[in-house]
Amino acid sequence: MSDLQAVRGMHDILPEELPRWRRLEEVFRTISARFGYEEIRTPLVEYAHLYVRSVGPDTDIVHKEMYLFTDRGGEQIALRPEFTAGVVRALLQHGLLHRRSLWRLWYYGPAFRYERPQKGRYRQFHQYGAECFGSPYPESDVEIIQLAVAILKELGITTYELQLNTLGTPVERRRYQQELVAFFREVRSQLSAESQQRLERNPLRILDSKHPADQPFIERAPQIWDSLGRESREHFQYVYTSLRAVGIPVQVNPRLVRGLDYYTHTVFEFISPQLGAQNAFGGGGRYDGLVESFGGPPVPAVGFAFGVERLLLLLPEQPGQPVAQLYVASAGAPEAAYQVAMHLRAAGYRAVCDLQRRSLKAQLREADRLGIPVAVIVGEAEWQRGNVLLRLLSNGVQWECPFQDLLPHVRQALVH
């Protein structure tokens, strides 16, 4: 065994795993298109200040999770830890907001965070997400959540809970944060070490703590609802009522805050008991001030993301497909076998043939091991007559047919 190993927290996706990944990717594209969302692709690397500016200098992402390096030009560069900042940057750089008043966008790809690897969480991970720019109204919040739920339904994922909360306007959020700081400072010495650090850097994240020492104080802490004005309450109520009206169960969680500084108003999260203590696999919310903070116009926005590796843990098992539909076996006529394989591929079939000069018996054994259902046997004598043999590997039934009539016989063989 080689002593070469992948970097800690990075992982290979092996051939037998890829059908499940392709299934997810197909659903992402299909459901996004049904909702009118267009794909956008942004670079893996951005200037580091993009994320400091967007997610906040005191968030865990910036404080301890970003992969940072200085390039040869002396610029500080970061591997993207999340997608929203890059999407906003692309909107502004390319003037897209001058072309339309509303954009529906989706993305998919790898992202990077330096955190402790664990089940379903890696340092290189993948996200699917969607963003809606241009609507300040709760209808867009509802639509983005409907899109997320539609993806889960299409994938057959049913064991989850959708949690919902609001953070109000930036002014209301700051007022609430001040109340939290005052409350938690009174009990600071009794908080976990991590929460004591968060009290100075990002006090809202204390509400996310799973540490047993923090739970009694989190339960008694002030709630955001008391800091909200009428418009924020009405916005939240519209989202909640509309989701219930279309049959989407939702649980209000007044402690839900999400980890990024740019969220305002609606925040939501998908959790599943199947994932254990780290039970969240997706979430998002509204971020009305983010575009303007980048120097753009005041454009309201809402979005969400799923952790793809976490989704895979919830995806129902499905029977895998064999590597090919047909195995073209040579019995003394290798060049003819290659010709037959190319003919089948040109007709749209997945076909493989022997590359190791094995016996016919060994070739058929390999086809069976790969789960390929039908073998096309190209024998020297049959080929001289212009024929080939077809064999059903499940039961050994075999027949001879003219090469010129091969395709209808293949169709018939594959339905057995």
C-alpha positions as CSV (number, residue, x, y, z in Angstrom):
1,M,0.0,0.0,0.0
2,S,1.3,3.4,-0.9
3,D,2.2,5.8,1.8
4,L,0.7,8.6,-0.2
5,Q,-2.5,9.9,1.4
6,A,-5.0,12.7,0.5
7,V,-4.6,15.9,2.5
8,R,-6.5,15.7,5.8
9,G,-10.1,16.8,5.3
10,M,-10.0,16.3,1.5
11,H,-11.6,13.2,-0.1
12,D,-11.7,11.3,-3.3
13,I,-15.0,10.6,-5.0
14,L,-14.6,7.0,-6.4
15,P,-16.3,5.6,-9.5
16,E,-18.9,3.6,-7.5
17,E,-19.9,6.7,-5.6
18,L,-20.3,9.0,-8.6
19,P,-23.8,7.8,-9.7
20,R,-25.2,9.2,-6.4
21,W,-23.4,12.5,-7.0
22,R,-24.7,12.7,-10.6
23,R,-28.2,12.0,-9.3
24,L,-27.9,15.1,-7.0
25,E,-26.5,17.2,-9.8
26,E,-29.2,16.3,-12.2
27,V,-31.9,17.2,-9.6
28,F,-30.2,20.5,-8.8
29,R,-30.3,21.5,-12.5
30,T,-33.8,20.2,-13.2
31,I,-35.6,21.8,-10.2
32,S,-33.6,25.0,-10.5
33,A,-34.8,25.4,-14.1
34,R,-38.4,24.7,-13.1
35,F,-38.3,27.7,-10.8
36,G,-36.6,29.9,-13.4
37,Y,-33.2,30.0,-11.8
38,E,-30.1,30.3,-14.0
39,E,-26.7,28.8,-13.3
40,I,-23.7,31.0,-12.4
41,R,-20.1,29.8,-11.9
42,T,-17.6,31.8,-9.9
43,P,-13.9,31.2,-9.3
44,L,-12.5,29.0,-6.6
45,V,-10.3,31.8,-5.4
46,E,-11.2,35.4,-4.6
47,Y,-9.4,38.3,-2.8
48,A,-9.6,37.6,0.9
49,H,-11.1,41.0,1.8
50,L,-14.2,39.9,-0.2
51,Y,-15.2,37.5,2.6
52,V,-14.0,39.7,5.5
53,R,-16.3,42.3,4.1
54,S,-19.3,40.1,3.5
55,V,-19.5,37.3,6.2
56,G,-17.9,39.5,8.8
57,P,-14.4,39.8,10.4
58,D,-15.6,38.2,13.7
59,T,-17.3,35.1,12.2
60,D,-15.8,31.7,12.6
61,I,-15.3,31.5,8.9
62,V,-13.0,34.5,8.8
63,H,-11.5,34.1,12.2
64,K,-10.3,30.5,12.0
65,E,-11.7,28.6,8.9
66,M,-10.5,30.4,5.7
67,Y,-7.7,29.1,3.6
68,L,-5.5,32.1,3.1
69,F,-2.3,32.6,1.1
70,T,-0.3,35.4,-0.5
71,D,0.2,35.0,-4.3
72,R,3.3,36.0,-6.2
73,G,1.9,39.5,-6.7
74,G,1.7,40.0,-3.0
75,E,-2.2,39.9,-3.0
76,Q,-4.0,38.1,-0.1
77,I,-6.1,35.4,-1.7
78,A,-8.7,33.0,-0.2
79,L,-10.1,29.7,-1.3
80,R,-13.9,30.3,-1.3
81,P,-15.5,29.3,2.0
82,E,-19.0,30.1,0.7
83,F,-20.6,31.3,-2.6
84,T,-22.8,34.2,-1.9
85,A,-20.0,36.8,-1.7
86,G,-18.6,35.7,-5.0
87,V,-22.0,35.8,-6.7
88,V,-22.6,39.4,-5.5
89,R,-19.1,40.4,-6.7
90,A,-19.9,38.9,-10.1
91,L,-23.2,40.7,-10.3
92,L,-21.5,44.1,-9.7
93,Q,-18.4,43.5,-11.7
94,H,-20.4,42.5,-14.9
95,G,-23.2,45.1,-14.4
96,L,-25.9,42.5,-14.3
97,L,-28.0,44.6,-12.0
98,H,-28.3,47.2,-14.8
99,R,-29.7,44.6,-17.2
100,R,-32.6,43.3,-15.0
101,S,-34.3,44.3,-11.8
102,L,-34.6,40.7,-10.6
103,W,-32.1,37.8,-10.9
104,R,-32.7,34.2,-9.9
105,L,-29.4,32.4,-9.8
106,W,-28.1,29.0,-8.7
107,Y,-24.6,27.5,-8.2
108,Y,-22.9,24.2,-7.5
109,G,-19.3,23.3,-6.7
110,P,-16.5,22.9,-4.1
111,A,-15.7,25.2,-1.2
112,F,-13.1,25.1,1.5
113,R,-13.0,25.6,5.3
114,Y,-10.3,24.6,7.7
115,E,-12.4,22.9,10.4
116,R,-12.3,19.5,12.1
117,P,-13.2,16.8,9.7
118,Q,-16.1,14.6,10.7
119,K,-18.9,12.5,9.2
120,G,-20.3,14.4,6.2
121,R,-18.0,17.4,6.9
122,Y,-14.8,17.9,5.0
123,R,-12.3,20.7,4.5
124,Q,-13.1,20.6,0.8
125,F,-16.8,20.2,0.6
126,H,-19.5,20.9,-2.0
127,Q,-22.5,23.2,-2.0
128,Y,-25.6,23.7,-4.1
129,G,-27.3,27.0,-3.5
130,A,-29.7,29.5,-5.0
131,E,-30.0,33.3,-4.7
132,C,-32.8,35.7,-5.6
133,F,-31.8,39.4,-6.0
134,G,-34.2,42.3,-6.4
135,S,-37.3,41.6,-4.3
136,P,-37.7,43.0,-0.7
137,Y,-40.9,41.1,-0.3
138,P,-41.5,38.0,1.7
139,E,-42.8,36.3,-1.5
140,S,-39.1,35.8,-2.5
141,D,-38.3,34.2,0.9
142,V,-41.2,31.8,0.4
143,E,-40.1,30.9,-3.2
144,I,-36.5,30.2,-2.2
145,I,-37.7,27.9,0.6
146,Q,-40.1,26.2,-1.8
147,L,-37.2,25.6,-4.2
148,A,-35.2,23.9,-1.4
149,V,-38.1,21.7,-0.4
150,A,-38.8,20.8,-4.0
151,I,-35.2,19.5,-4.3
152,L,-35.5,17.4,-1.2
153,K,-38.8,16.0,-2.4
154,E,-37.4,15.1,-5.8
155,L,-34.5,13.3,-4.1
156,G,-36.8,11.3,-1.8
157,I,-35.5,12.9,1.4
158,T,-38.3,13.1,3.9
159,T,-36.8,12.8,7.4
160,Y,-36.0,16.4,8.2
161,E,-37.4,19.5,9.9
162,L,-37.5,23.0,8.5
163,Q,-36.7,25.6,11.3
164,L,-37.5,29.3,10.8
165,N,-36.7,32.5,12.6
166,T,-36.2,36.2,11.9
167,L,-33.3,38.6,12.8
168,G,-35.3,41.7,11.9
169,T,-33.6,44.8,10.3
170,P,-29.9,45.6,10.9
171,V,-31.0,48.2,13.6
172,E,-33.2,45.6,15.3
173,R,-30.5,43.0,15.1
174,R,-27.9,45.3,16.7
175,R,-30.4,46.2,19.5
176,Y,-31.0,42.5,20.2
177,Q,-27.3,41.8,20.1
178,Q,-26.7,44.4,22.8
179,E,-29.4,42.8,25.0
180,L,-27.7,39.4,24.5
181,V,-24.3,40.8,25.4
182,A,-25.7,42.4,28.6
183,F,-27.4,39.1,29.6
184,F,-24.5,36.8,28.9
185,R,-21.9,39.0,30.6
186,E,-23.7,38.5,33.9
187,V,-23.0,34.8,33.6
188,R,-19.8,34.8,31.6
189,S,-17.8,32.8,34.0
190,Q,-20.3,29.9,33.8
191,L,-20.3,29.7,30.0
192,S,-18.2,27.3,27.9
193,A,-14.8,28.6,26.8
194,E,-16.0,28.9,23.2
195,S,-19.0,30.9,24.2
196,Q,-16.9,33.2,26.3
197,Q,-14.8,33.9,23.2
198,R,-17.9,34.4,21.1
199,L,-19.3,36.9,23.6
200,E,-16.7,39.4,22.5
201,R,-16.5,38.5,18.8
202,N,-20.0,37.2,17.7
203,P,-22.4,37.0,20.6
204,L,-25.4,35.8,18.4
205,R,-23.5,32.5,17.8
206,I,-23.7,31.6,21.5
207,L,-27.3,30.7,20.7
208,D,-25.9,28.0,18.4
209,S,-23.9,26.4,21.1
210,K,-24.4,22.7,21.8
211,H,-22.2,22.7,25.0
212,P,-24.2,21.5,28.0
213,A,-22.9,24.3,30.2
214,D,-24.5,26.9,27.9
215,Q,-28.0,25.4,27.6
216,P,-29.6,26.8,30.8
217,F,-28.5,30.3,29.9
218,I,-29.5,30.0,26.3
219,E,-33.0,29.0,27.4
220,R,-33.3,32.1,29.6
221,A,-31.7,34.5,27.2
222,P,-33.8,37.4,25.6
223,Q,-35.5,36.5,22.3
224,I,-35.3,38.5,19.1
225,W,-39.1,38.8,18.9
226,D,-39.1,41.4,21.6
227,S,-36.8,43.6,19.6
228,L,-38.8,43.6,16.4
229,G,-40.9,46.4,14.9
230,R,-44.3,45.9,13.2
231,E,-42.9,45.6,9.6
232,S,-40.4,42.9,10.6
233,R,-43.1,40.9,12.5
234,E,-45.5,41.2,9.5
235,H,-42.7,40.0,7.1
236,F,-42.0,37.0,9.3
237,Q,-45.7,36.2,9.7
238,Y,-46.2,36.3,5.9
239,V,-43.4,33.8,5.3
240,Y,-44.6,31.4,8.1
241,T,-48.3,31.5,7.0
242,S,-47.5,31.2,3.3
243,L,-45.3,28.1,3.8
244,R,-48.0,26.5,5.9
245,A,-50.6,27.3,3.3
246,V,-48.7,25.4,0.6
247,G,-48.3,22.4,2.8
248,I,-44.7,22.9,4.0
249,P,-44.4,22.1,7.7
250,V,-42.2,24.6,9.5
251,Q,-41.0,24.9,13.1
252,V,-40.3,28.3,14.6
253,N,-37.0,28.3,16.5
254,P,-36.4,31.7,18.2
255,R,-32.7,30.6,18.9
256,L,-31.9,30.1,15.2
257,V,-29.4,32.8,14.1
258,R,-27.1,31.3,11.3
259,G,-23.4,32.1,11.4
260,L,-22.9,35.0,8.9
261,D,-23.1,38.7,9.7
262,Y,-25.0,39.6,6.5
263,Y,-28.4,38.0,7.4
264,T,-31.5,40.1,8.1
265,H,-35.1,39.2,8.5
266,T,-35.8,35.6,7.5
267,V,-33.3,32.9,8.5
268,F,-34.0,29.2,8.1
269,E,-32.3,25.8,8.5
270,F,-32.9,22.2,7.5
271,I,-32.0,19.6,10.2
272,S,-32.3,15.8,10.3
273,P,-32.1,13.4,13.3
274,Q,-30.2,11.0,10.9
275,L,-27.1,13.2,11.1
276,G,-26.5,13.1,14.8
277,A,-25.3,16.1,16.9
278,Q,-24.2,18.0,13.8
279,N,-27.7,17.8,12.3
280,A,-27.9,20.7,9.9
281,F,-27.6,20.0,6.2
282,G,-28.7,23.3,4.7
283,G,-30.1,26.7,5.4
284,G,-30.1,30.4,4.4
285,G,-31.9,33.6,4.8
286,R,-32.3,37.2,3.7
287,Y,-29.4,39.6,3.3
288,D,-30.8,42.9,2.1
289,G,-27.7,45.0,2.8
290,L,-25.0,42.9,1.3
291,V,-25.0,44.2,-2.3
292,E,-24.9,47.8,-1.0
293,S,-22.0,47.0,1.4
294,F,-20.0,46.0,-1.7
295,G,-20.5,49.4,-3.2
296,G,-23.5,48.5,-5.3
297,P,-27.1,49.8,-5.2
298,P,-29.5,48.9,-2.4
299,V,-30.6,45.5,-3.8
300,P,-32.6,43.2,-1.5
301,A,-31.7,39.5,-1.7
302,V,-32.5,36.1,-0.2
303,G,-30.8,32.7,-0.7
304,F,-29.8,29.3,0.7
305,A,-27.3,26.5,0.3
306,F,-27.2,22.7,0.9
307,G,-24.1,20.9,2.0
308,V,-23.9,18.2,-0.7
309,E,-21.9,15.7,1.4
310,R,-24.6,16.0,4.1
311,L,-27.4,15.5,1.5
312,L,-25.6,12.3,0.4
313,L,-25.9,10.9,3.9
314,L,-29.7,11.4,3.7
315,L,-30.2,10.2,0.1
316,P,-32.1,6.9,-0.1
317,E,-30.1,4.0,-1.5
318,Q,-30.7,3.2,-5.1
319,P,-29.4,0.3,-7.2
320,G,-26.3,1.2,-9.1
321,Q,-26.0,1.0,-12.8
322,P,-23.4,-1.4,-14.4
323,V,-20.4,0.3,-16.0
324,A,-21.8,-0.6,-19.4
325,Q,-24.9,-2.2,-21.1
326,L,-22.9,-4.5,-23.4
327,Y,-19.7,-6.4,-23.2
328,V,-18.2,-7.1,-26.7
329,A,-16.2,-10.3,-26.3
330,S,-13.7,-11.4,-28.8
331,A,-13.4,-15.1,-29.7
332,G,-10.4,-14.9,-32.1
333,A,-11.5,-11.7,-33.8
334,P,-10.2,-8.8,-31.8
335,E,-10.2,-6.2,-34.6
336,A,-13.8,-7.1,-35.5
337,A,-14.8,-6.8,-31.8
338,Y,-13.4,-3.2,-31.7
339,Q,-15.5,-2.5,-34.9
340,V,-18.6,-3.9,-33.3
341,A,-18.0,-1.9,-30.1
342,M,-17.6,1.4,-32.0
343,H,-20.8,0.6,-33.9
344,L,-22.7,0.1,-30.7
345,R,-21.3,3.3,-29.1
346,A,-22.2,5.3,-32.2
347,A,-25.8,4.1,-31.7
348,G,-25.8,5.4,-28.1
349,Y,-25.1,2.2,-26.2
350,R,-22.5,1.9,-23.4
351,A,-20.2,-0.8,-24.6
352,V,-16.8,-2.1,-23.4
353,C,-14.5,-4.7,-24.8
354,D,-11.4,-6.7,-23.7
355,L,-8.1,-4.9,-23.6
356,Q,-6.1,-7.6,-21.9
357,R,-6.1,-10.4,-24.5
358,R,-8.0,-12.8,-22.2
359,S,-9.8,-16.0,-23.1
360,L,-13.5,-15.9,-24.0
361,K,-14.3,-17.6,-20.7
362,A,-12.3,-14.9,-18.8
363,Q,-14.0,-12.1,-20.7
364,L,-17.5,-13.4,-20.0
365,R,-16.5,-13.9,-16.3
366,E,-15.4,-10.2,-16.2
367,A,-18.6,-9.0,-17.8
368,D,-20.6,-10.9,-15.2
369,R,-18.5,-9.4,-12.4
370,L,-19.1,-5.9,-13.7
371,G,-22.9,-6.6,-13.8
372,I,-23.2,-6.1,-17.5
373,P,-26.4,-7.9,-18.7
374,V,-25.6,-8.7,-22.3
375,A,-22.5,-10.0,-24.1
376,V,-21.9,-9.6,-27.9
377,I,-19.5,-12.3,-28.8
378,V,-17.5,-11.8,-32.0
379,G,-16.2,-15.2,-33.1
380,E,-13.9,-15.7,-36.1
381,A,-16.2,-18.2,-37.9
382,E,-19.4,-16.2,-37.2
383,W,-17.8,-13.0,-38.3
384,Q,-16.8,-14.5,-41.7
385,R,-20.5,-15.3,-42.2
386,G,-21.3,-11.6,-41.3
387,N,-22.8,-12.6,-37.9
388,V,-22.3,-12.2,-34.2
389,L,-23.6,-14.0,-31.1
390,L,-25.7,-12.4,-28.3
391,R,-25.7,-13.9,-24.9
392,L,-27.9,-13.0,-21.9
393,L,-25.5,-13.4,-19.0
394,S,-28.2,-13.9,-16.4
395,N,-29.4,-17.2,-17.9
396,G,-26.9,-18.1,-20.6
397,V,-29.5,-17.9,-23.4
398,Q,-27.6,-17.2,-26.7
399,W,-28.5,-16.7,-30.3
400,E,-26.8,-15.7,-33.6
401,C,-27.8,-12.7,-35.6
402,P,-26.5,-10.8,-38.7
403,F,-24.2,-7.9,-37.8
404,Q,-26.3,-5.6,-40.0
405,D,-29.3,-6.4,-37.9
406,L,-27.5,-6.1,-34.6
407,L,-29.2,-3.0,-33.1
408,P,-32.8,-4.4,-33.1
409,H,-31.4,-7.6,-31.5
410,V,-29.6,-5.6,-28.8
411,R,-32.7,-3.7,-28.0
412,Q,-34.6,-7.0,-27.6
413,A,-31.8,-8.5,-25.4
414,L,-31.7,-5.5,-23.1
415,V,-35.4,-5.7,-22.2
416,H,-35.1,-9.3,-21.0
